[in-house]
Amino acid sequence: MTSSADLRPDRGGRTLAVTKGHGTQNDFVLIADLDGSLDLTPHLVRGLTDRRAGVGGDGVIRLVASSALAAGAASLVEDPAARWFMDYRNADGSVAEMCGNGVRVVARFAERLGLWDGTAELVLGTRAGVRRVRREPAADDADDADDWYAVDMGPWHLPGGQAAVVAGMDAEVVVAGLAVTRPALSVDLGNPHTVLALADVDELTSVDLTRAPTVTPTPAHGTNVELVVPLGETTTPDGEVVGQVRMRVHERGVGETMSCGTGACAAALAVRTWAGAGAPDTWTVQVPGGMVRVRVLDGGHVELAGPAVLVADVVVDLDALS
């Protein structure tokens, strides 16, 4: 087993030890900078995430003591148990509030480092508030038999309020490959999302997400755009009704990714809103990188569950990064 010291940044030279991980193929470069002494610049983030000249990833996650970052102070006020902070950066170097797939992956990373034993909840600080993670058995129909990680993603809301619920939309989106502008619903999970429904899987497959969709009104800080196809409902052997959707996503600061955790939550919550009274509280969301589960919790919270995988430990030559 690799020790935490082995995975910390090398302060003595121009190398940096990192770990590569993913959650449903939403992939990250993970850094254990426990004392917060690494200068994680946008240039370094872009170099690490470069898929040809770097390690490659949709973003960089630095695991750091909450007390070592100004952004971590709010987490400690919210819950003093949030000793560790998830410092997330998009692939373009911009700072993001949090990432649902990334929370699960960084939880597994904390296990690897010996910072969490996987039994009690891991209390983790993020810029979107404290998140709590627990281990649980994988879903019966999951491709991977390894344990899943379930995250209380905190509160969610519809920025458009009741008017958006009644209208079913509060935005319009232009997507390459779709002939007409589509209505969409804004969903906030600590980071912004705009969700639009498509008619079928063929239409979902045909869209071009190499170009960023155009959202009107233009969100002040950008938005992730989820394209979803409702797939109906199933009933589990114990009688629970579970909704199903398929999704693709264009993430701000990244482009199309194989999965987006907060985006999966936004997609399920939007379809649940459109379905109206009696809609399921539990949803499976199929993304290009696999499957996750979204569950509406009491108190206005939502939970995300799915796999988390660490695939490699890498020592990066910083001088070789472009």
TORKOL-4160 file (C-alpha; in steps of 0.2 Angstrom, whole numbers, padded with zeros to 4 digits, m for minus):
322
<pt num="1" X="0000" Y="0000" Z="0000"/>
<pt num="2" X="0006" Y="0017" Z="m0005"/>
<pt num="3" X="0009" Y="0029" Z="0010"/>
<pt num="4" X="0002" Y="0047" Z="0010"/>
<pt num="5" X="0020" Y="0053" Z="0011"/>
<pt num="6" X="0023" Y="0044" Z="m0006"/>
<pt num="7" X="0009" Y="0053" Z="m0014"/>
<pt num="8" X="0013" Y="0071" Z="m0008"/>
<pt num="9" X="0021" Y="0084" Z="m0019"/>
<pt num="10" X="0039" Y="0083" Z="m0020"/>
<pt num="11" X="0045" Y="0100" Z="m0013"/>
<pt num="12" X="0064" Y="0097" Z="m0017"/>
<pt num="13" X="0063" Y="0097" Z="m0036"/>
<pt num="14" X="0053" Y="0099" Z="m0051"/>
<pt num="15" X="0043" Y="0084" Z="m0050"/>
<pt num="16" X="0025" Y="0081" Z="m0043"/>
<pt num="17" X="0017" Y="0065" Z="m0037"/>
<pt num="18" X="m0001" Y="0063" Z="m0043"/>
<pt num="19" X="m0014" Y="0050" Z="m0044"/>
<pt num="20" X="m0026" Y="0047" Z="m0059"/>
<pt num="21" X="m0044" Y="0042" Z="m0055"/>
<pt num="22" X="m0061" Y="0043" Z="m0062"/>
<pt num="23" X="m0080" Y="0041" Z="m0058"/>
<pt num="24" X="m0090" Y="0034" Z="m0072"/>
<pt num="25" X="m0075" Y="0040" Z="m0083"/>
<pt num="26" X="m0076" Y="0058" Z="m0078"/>
<pt num="27" X="m0057" Y="0058" Z="m0074"/>
<pt num="28" X="m0046" Y="0068" Z="m0063"/>
<pt num="29" X="m0028" Y="0072" Z="m0058"/>
<pt num="30" X="m0028" Y="0070" Z="m0039"/>
<pt num="31" X="m0015" Y="0079" Z="m0028"/>
<pt num="32" X="m0012" Y="0076" Z="m0010"/>
<pt num="33" X="m0006" Y="0093" Z="m0004"/>
<pt num="34" X="m0011" Y="0091" Z="0014"/>
<pt num="35" X="m0002" Y="0106" Z="0021"/>
<pt num="36" X="m0008" Y="0117" Z="0007"/>
<pt num="37" X="0010" Y="0122" Z="0002"/>
<pt num="38" X="0008" Y="0119" Z="m0017"/>
<pt num="39" X="0005" Y="0134" Z="m0028"/>
<pt num="40" X="m0009" Y="0126" Z="m0039"/>
<pt num="41" X="m0009" Y="0139" Z="m0053"/>
<pt num="42" X="m0020" Y="0139" Z="m0068"/>
<pt num="43" X="m0005" Y="0135" Z="m0079"/>
<pt num="44" X="m0001" Y="0120" Z="m0069"/>
<pt num="45" X="m0019" Y="0114" Z="m0070"/>
<pt num="46" X="m0019" Y="0116" Z="m0088"/>
<pt num="47" X="m0003" Y="0106" Z="m0090"/>
<pt num="48" X="m0008" Y="0092" Z="m0079"/>
<pt num="49" X="m0025" Y="0090" Z="m0088"/>
<pt num="50" X="m0018" Y="0091" Z="m0106"/>
<pt num="51" X="m0023" Y="0074" Z="m0114"/>
<pt num="52" X="m0008" Y="0074" Z="m0125"/>
<pt num="53" X="0006" Y="0083" Z="m0116"/>
<pt num="54" X="0001" Y="0080" Z="m0098"/>
<pt num="55" X="m0007" Y="0066" Z="m0087"/>
<pt num="56" X="m0025" Y="0070" Z="m0094"/>
<pt num="57" X="m0041" Y="0074" Z="m0085"/>
<pt num="58" X="m0057" Y="0084" Z="m0085"/>
<pt num="59" X="m0050" Y="0093" Z="m0069"/>
<pt num="60" X="m0038" Y="0093" Z="m0055"/>
<pt num="61" X="m0043" Y="0089" Z="m0037"/>
<pt num="62" X="m0031" Y="0094" Z="m0023"/>
<pt num="63" X="m0035" Y="0086" Z="m0006"/>
<pt num="64" X="m0029" Y="0099" Z="0007"/>
<pt num="65" X="m0032" Y="0103" Z="0025"/>
<pt num="66" X="m0047" Y="0114" Z="0027"/>
<pt num="67" X="m0037" Y="0125" Z="0039"/>
<pt num="68" X="m0024" Y="0128" Z="0026"/>
<pt num="69" X="m0035" Y="0137" Z="0014"/>
<pt num="70" X="m0046" Y="0153" Z="0015"/>
<pt num="71" X="m0060" Y="0143" Z="0006"/>
<pt num="72" X="m0059" Y="0130" Z="0019"/>
<pt num="73" X="m0063" Y="0141" Z="0034"/>
<pt num="74" X="m0081" Y="0141" Z="0029"/>
<pt num="75" X="m0082" Y="0122" Z="0029"/>
<pt num="76" X="m0075" Y="0122" Z="0047"/>
<pt num="77" X="m0088" Y="0134" Z="0052"/>
<pt num="78" X="m0101" Y="0123" Z="0044"/>
<pt num="79" X="m0095" Y="0107" Z="0052"/>
<pt num="80" X="m0078" Y="0106" Z="0062"/>
<pt num="81" X="m0077" Y="0088" Z="0057"/>
<pt num="82" X="m0073" Y="0094" Z="0039"/>
<pt num="83" X="m0054" Y="0093" Z="0041"/>
<pt num="84" X="m0051" Y="0090" Z="0023"/>
<pt num="85" X="m0055" Y="0101" Z="0008"/>
<pt num="86" X="m0058" Y="0096" Z="m0010"/>
<pt num="87" X="m0050" Y="0110" Z="m0020"/>
<pt num="88" X="m0057" Y="0107" Z="m0038"/>
<pt num="89" X="m0051" Y="0115" Z="m0054"/>
<pt num="90" X="m0058" Y="0113" Z="m0071"/>
<pt num="91" X="m0047" Y="0108" Z="m0085"/>
<pt num="92" X="m0045" Y="0126" Z="m0091"/>
<pt num="93" X="m0038" Y="0131" Z="m0074"/>
<pt num="94" X="m0054" Y="0140" Z="m0068"/>
<pt num="95" X="m0060" Y="0137" Z="m0050"/>
<pt num="96" X="m0076" Y="0127" Z="m0048"/>
<pt num="97" X="m0088" Y="0125" Z="m0033"/>
<pt num="98" X="m0087" Y="0106" Z="m0033"/>
<pt num="99" X="m0090" Y="0090" Z="m0043"/>
<pt num="100" X="m0101" Y="0076" Z="m0039"/>
<pt num="101" X="m0090" Y="0062" Z="m0047"/>
<pt num="102" X="m0075" Y="0071" Z="m0040"/>
<pt num="103" X="m0081" Y="0070" Z="m0022"/>
<pt num="104" X="m0083" Y="0051" Z="m0024"/>
<pt num="105" X="m0066" Y="0049" Z="m0032"/>
<pt num="106" X="m0057" Y="0060" Z="m0019"/>
<pt num="107" X="m0066" Y="0050" Z="m0005"/>
<pt num="108" X="m0057" Y="0034" Z="m0012"/>
<pt num="109" X="m0041" Y="0044" Z="m0013"/>
<pt num="110" X="m0043" Y="0049" Z="0006"/>
<pt num="111" X="m0045" Y="0030" Z="0009"/>
<pt num="112" X="m0029" Y="0027" Z="0000"/>
<pt num="113" X="m0020" Y="0040" Z="0010"/>
<pt num="114" X="m0026" Y="0033" Z="0026"/>
<pt num="115" X="m0036" Y="0049" Z="0030"/>
<pt num="116" X="m0052" Y="0039" Z="0031"/>
<pt num="117" X="m0056" Y="0021" Z="0035"/>
<pt num="118" X="m0072" Y="0020" Z="0025"/>
<pt num="119" X="m0083" Y="0015" Z="0039"/>
<pt num="120" X="m0090" Y="0031" Z="0047"/>
<pt num="121" X="m0095" Y="0045" Z="0035"/>
<pt num="122" X="m0081" Y="0056" Z="0027"/>
<pt num="123" X="m0085" Y="0074" Z="0030"/>
<pt num="124" X="m0077" Y="0084" Z="0016"/>
<pt num="125" X="m0076" Y="0103" Z="0013"/>
<pt num="126" X="m0080" Y="0110" Z="m0004"/>
<pt num="127" X="m0084" Y="0128" Z="m0011"/>
<pt num="128" X="m0102" Y="0123" Z="m0012"/>
<pt num="129" X="m0103" Y="0118" Z="0006"/>
<pt num="130" X="m0099" Y="0102" Z="0017"/>
<pt num="131" X="m0102" Y="0085" Z="0008"/>
<pt num="132" X="m0104" Y="0068" Z="0017"/>
<pt num="133" X="m0098" Y="0052" Z="0009"/>
<pt num="134" X="m0102" Y="0034" Z="0014"/>
<pt num="135" X="m0097" Y="0017" Z="0006"/>
<pt num="136" X="m0111" Y="0006" Z="0001"/>
<pt num="137" X="m0113" Y="m0010" Z="m0010"/>
<pt num="138" X="m0114" Y="m0007" Z="m0028"/>
<pt num="139" X="m0131" Y="m0008" Z="m0037"/>
<pt num="140" X="m0136" Y="m0025" Z="m0042"/>
<pt num="141" X="m0136" Y="m0020" Z="m0061"/>
<pt num="142" X="m0119" Y="m0011" Z="m0060"/>
<pt num="143" X="m0105" Y="m0016" Z="m0071"/>
<pt num="144" X="m0092" Y="m0015" Z="m0057"/>
<pt num="145" X="m0094" Y="m0026" Z="m0042"/>
<pt num="146" X="m0083" Y="m0014" Z="m0031"/>
<pt num="147" X="m0092" Y="m0004" Z="m0018"/>
<pt num="148" X="m0100" Y="0012" Z="m0023"/>
<pt num="149" X="m0098" Y="0029" Z="m0014"/>
<pt num="150" X="m0114" Y="0039" Z="m0009"/>
<pt num="151" X="m0113" Y="0057" Z="m0007"/>
<pt num="152" X="m0126" Y="0069" Z="0001"/>
<pt num="153" X="m0124" Y="0083" Z="m0012"/>
<pt num="154" X="m0133" Y="0095" Z="0000"/>
<pt num="155" X="m0147" Y="0107" Z="m0005"/>
<pt num="156" X="m0153" Y="0110" Z="m0022"/>
<pt num="157" X="m0166" Y="0122" Z="m0029"/>
<pt num="158" X="m0174" Y="0129" Z="m0045"/>
<pt num="159" X="m0167" Y="0147" Z="m0048"/>
<pt num="160" X="m0183" Y="0150" Z="m0058"/>
<pt num="161" X="m0194" Y="0146" Z="m0043"/>
<pt num="162" X="m0213" Y="0141" Z="m0045"/>
<pt num="163" X="m0215" Y="0151" Z="m0061"/>
<pt num="164" X="m0202" Y="0139" Z="m0069"/>
<pt num="165" X="m0211" Y="0124" Z="m0062"/>
<pt num="166" X="m0227" Y="0129" Z="m0070"/>
<pt num="167" X="m0219" Y="0134" Z="m0086"/>
<pt num="168" X="m0208" Y="0119" Z="m0086"/>
<pt num="169" X="m0193" Y="0130" Z="m0091"/>
<pt num="170" X="m0184" Y="0146" Z="m0088"/>
<pt num="171" X="m0171" Y="0146" Z="m0101"/>
<pt num="172" X="m0168" Y="0143" Z="m0120"/>
<pt num="173" X="m0154" Y="0133" Z="m0127"/>
<pt num="174" X="m0146" Y="0132" Z="m0144"/>
<pt num="175" X="m0137" Y="0116" Z="m0147"/>
<pt num="176" X="m0127" Y="0111" Z="m0163"/>
<pt num="177" X="m0136" Y="0097" Z="m0172"/>
<pt num="178" X="m0153" Y="0102" Z="m0166"/>
<pt num="179" X="m0163" Y="0112" Z="m0179"/>
<pt num="180" X="m0173" Y="0123" Z="m0166"/>
<pt num="181" X="m0170" Y="0132" Z="m0150"/>
<pt num="182" X="m0175" Y="0121" Z="m0135"/>
<pt num="183" X="m0183" Y="0126" Z="m0119"/>
<pt num="184" X="m0174" Y="0121" Z="m0103"/>
<pt num="185" X="m0175" Y="0121" Z="m0084"/>
<pt num="186" X="m0161" Y="0129" Z="m0073"/>
<pt num="187" X="m0156" Y="0118" Z="m0058"/>
<pt num="188" X="m0143" Y="0124" Z="m0045"/>
<pt num="189" X="m0133" Y="0111" Z="m0034"/>
<pt num="190" X="m0120" Y="0123" Z="m0028"/>
<pt num="191" X="m0115" Y="0125" Z="m0046"/>
<pt num="192" X="m0126" Y="0130" Z="m0061"/>
<pt num="193" X="m0135" Y="0118" Z="m0073"/>
<pt num="194" X="m0147" Y="0120" Z="m0087"/>
<pt num="195" X="m0157" Y="0104" Z="m0092"/>
<pt num="196" X="m0166" Y="0101" Z="m0109"/>
<pt num="197" X="m0176" Y="0086" Z="m0114"/>
<pt num="198" X="m0174" Y="0077" Z="m0131"/>
<pt num="199" X="m0187" Y="0066" Z="m0139"/>
<pt num="200" X="m0177" Y="0050" Z="m0140"/>
<pt num="201" X="m0159" Y="0042" Z="m0139"/>
<pt num="202" X="m0156" Y="0045" Z="m0158"/>
<pt num="203" X="m0158" Y="0063" Z="m0156"/>
<pt num="204" X="m0147" Y="0063" Z="m0141"/>
<pt num="205" X="m0134" Y="0054" Z="m0151"/>
<pt num="206" X="m0135" Y="0066" Z="m0165"/>
<pt num="207" X="m0131" Y="0082" Z="m0156"/>
<pt num="208" X="m0113" Y="0090" Z="m0157"/>
<pt num="209" X="m0106" Y="0095" Z="m0140"/>
<pt num="210" X="m0089" Y="0099" Z="m0147"/>
<pt num="211" X="m0096" Y="0117" Z="m0147"/>
<pt num="212" X="m0103" Y="0125" Z="m0131"/>
<pt num="213" X="m0122" Y="0126" Z="m0131"/>
<pt num="214" X="m0129" Y="0144" Z="m0131"/>
<pt num="215" X="m0140" Y="0148" Z="m0116"/>
<pt num="216" X="m0152" Y="0162" Z="m0115"/>
<pt num="217" X="m0153" Y="0171" Z="m0103"/>
<pt num="218" X="m0134" Y="0170" Z="m0102"/>
<pt num="219" X="m0129" Y="0164" Z="m0084"/>
<pt num="220" X="m0117" Y="0176" Z="m0075"/>
<pt num="221" X="m0104" Y="0162" Z="m0071"/>
<pt num="222" X="m0108" Y="0150" Z="m0085"/>
<pt num="223" X="m0117" Y="0134" Z="m0084"/>
<pt num="224" X="m0116" Y="0115" Z="m0087"/>
<pt num="225" X="m0129" Y="0110" Z="m0100"/>
<pt num="226" X="m0137" Y="0093" Z="m0098"/>
<pt num="227" X="m0147" Y="0085" Z="m0113"/>
<pt num="228" X="m0158" Y="0071" Z="m0106"/>
<pt num="229" X="m0170" Y="0058" Z="m0113"/>
<pt num="230" X="m0183" Y="0051" Z="m0100"/>
<pt num="231" X="m0183" Y="0032" Z="m0101"/>
<pt num="232" X="m0198" Y="0028" Z="m0091"/>
<pt num="233" X="m0199" Y="0019" Z="m0074"/>
<pt num="234" X="m0195" Y="0002" Z="m0067"/>
<pt num="235" X="m0201" Y="m0006" Z="m0050"/>
<pt num="236" X="m0188" Y="m0015" Z="m0039"/>
<pt num="237" X="m0191" Y="m0032" Z="m0031"/>
<pt num="238" X="m0195" Y="m0023" Z="m0015"/>
<pt num="239" X="m0208" Y="m0012" Z="m0023"/>
<pt num="240" X="m0198" Y="0004" Z="m0026"/>
<pt num="241" X="m0202" Y="0014" Z="m0042"/>
<pt num="242" X="m0186" Y="0020" Z="m0050"/>
<pt num="243" X="m0186" Y="0033" Z="m0064"/>
<pt num="244" X="m0173" Y="0031" Z="m0078"/>
<pt num="245" X="m0165" Y="0044" Z="m0089"/>
<pt num="246" X="m0150" Y="0044" Z="m0101"/>
<pt num="247" X="m0139" Y="0060" Z="m0102"/>
<pt num="248" X="m0125" Y="0069" Z="m0111"/>
<pt num="249" X="m0117" Y="0084" Z="m0104"/>
<pt num="250" X="m0106" Y="0099" Z="m0109"/>
<pt num="251" X="m0097" Y="0106" Z="m0094"/>
<pt num="252" X="m0092" Y="0124" Z="m0092"/>
<pt num="253" X="m0073" Y="0125" Z="m0093"/>
<pt num="254" X="m0071" Y="0108" Z="m0100"/>
<pt num="255" X="m0082" Y="0103" Z="m0114"/>
<pt num="256" X="m0091" Y="0087" Z="m0116"/>
<pt num="257" X="m0087" Y="0074" Z="m0103"/>
<pt num="258" X="m0091" Y="0056" Z="m0101"/>
<pt num="259" X="m0101" Y="0060" Z="m0085"/>
<pt num="260" X="m0105" Y="0074" Z="m0073"/>
<pt num="261" X="m0111" Y="0070" Z="m0055"/>
<pt num="262" X="m0120" Y="0086" Z="m0051"/>
<pt num="263" X="m0126" Y="0086" Z="m0069"/>
<pt num="264" X="m0134" Y="0068" Z="m0066"/>
<pt num="265" X="m0143" Y="0075" Z="m0051"/>
<pt num="266" X="m0149" Y="0090" Z="m0061"/>
<pt num="267" X="m0155" Y="0079" Z="m0075"/>
<pt num="268" X="m0165" Y="0068" Z="m0063"/>
<pt num="269" X="m0172" Y="0083" Z="m0053"/>
<pt num="270" X="m0177" Y="0091" Z="m0069"/>
<pt num="271" X="m0186" Y="0076" Z="m0076"/>
<pt num="272" X="m0194" Y="0073" Z="m0059"/>
<pt num="273" X="m0200" Y="0091" Z="m0059"/>
<pt num="274" X="m0208" Y="0089" Z="m0077"/>
<pt num="275" X="m0216" Y="0073" Z="m0071"/>
<pt num="276" X="m0225" Y="0082" Z="m0057"/>
<pt num="277" X="m0234" Y="0074" Z="m0042"/>
<pt num="278" X="m0231" Y="0056" Z="m0039"/>
<pt num="279" X="m0214" Y="0056" Z="m0048"/>
<pt num="280" X="m0201" Y="0044" Z="m0041"/>
<pt num="281" X="m0188" Y="0050" Z="m0028"/>
<pt num="282" X="m0175" Y="0038" Z="m0035"/>
<pt num="283" X="m0167" Y="0038" Z="m0052"/>
<pt num="284" X="m0154" Y="0029" Z="m0062"/>
<pt num="285" X="m0145" Y="0040" Z="m0074"/>
<pt num="286" X="m0135" Y="0032" Z="m0089"/>
<pt num="287" X="m0121" Y="0043" Z="m0095"/>
<pt num="288" X="m0108" Y="0038" Z="m0108"/>
<pt num="289" X="m0096" Y="0033" Z="m0094"/>
<pt num="290" X="m0108" Y="0021" Z="m0085"/>
<pt num="291" X="m0122" Y="0023" Z="m0072"/>
<pt num="292" X="m0125" Y="0032" Z="m0056"/>
<pt num="293" X="m0140" Y="0033" Z="m0044"/>
<pt num="294" X="m0149" Y="0049" Z="m0039"/>
<pt num="295" X="m0160" Y="0050" Z="m0024"/>
<pt num="296" X="m0170" Y="0064" Z="m0017"/>
<pt num="297" X="m0168" Y="0066" Z="0002"/>
<pt num="298" X="m0178" Y="0074" Z="0016"/>
<pt num="299" X="m0174" Y="0092" Z="0019"/>
<pt num="300" X="m0172" Y="0097" Z="0001"/>
<pt num="301" X="m0156" Y="0087" Z="m0001"/>
<pt num="302" X="m0151" Y="0075" Z="m0015"/>
<pt num="303" X="m0139" Y="0060" Z="m0015"/>
<pt num="304" X="m0128" Y="0054" Z="m0028"/>
<pt num="305" X="m0121" Y="0036" Z="m0028"/>
<pt num="306" X="m0109" Y="0028" Z="m0040"/>
<pt num="307" X="m0092" Y="0020" Z="m0043"/>
<pt num="308" X="m0075" Y="0028" Z="m0040"/>
<pt num="309" X="m0059" Y="0021" Z="m0047"/>
<pt num="310" X="m0040" Y="0025" Z="m0045"/>
<pt num="311" X="m0030" Y="0019" Z="m0060"/>
<pt num="312" X="m0012" Y="0025" Z="m0058"/>
<pt num="313" X="0001" Y="0034" Z="m0048"/>
<pt num="314" X="0012" Y="0045" Z="m0058"/>
<pt num="315" X="0027" Y="0056" Z="m0055"/>
<pt num="316" X="0026" Y="0071" Z="m0066"/>
<pt num="317" X="0041" Y="0080" Z="m0073"/>
<pt num="318" X="0035" Y="0098" Z="m0071"/>
<pt num="319" X="0048" Y="0105" Z="m0083"/>
<pt num="320" X="0041" Y="0094" Z="m0097"/>
<pt num="321" X="0024" Y="0101" Z="m0095"/>
<pt num="322" X="0019" Y="0113" Z="m0109"/>
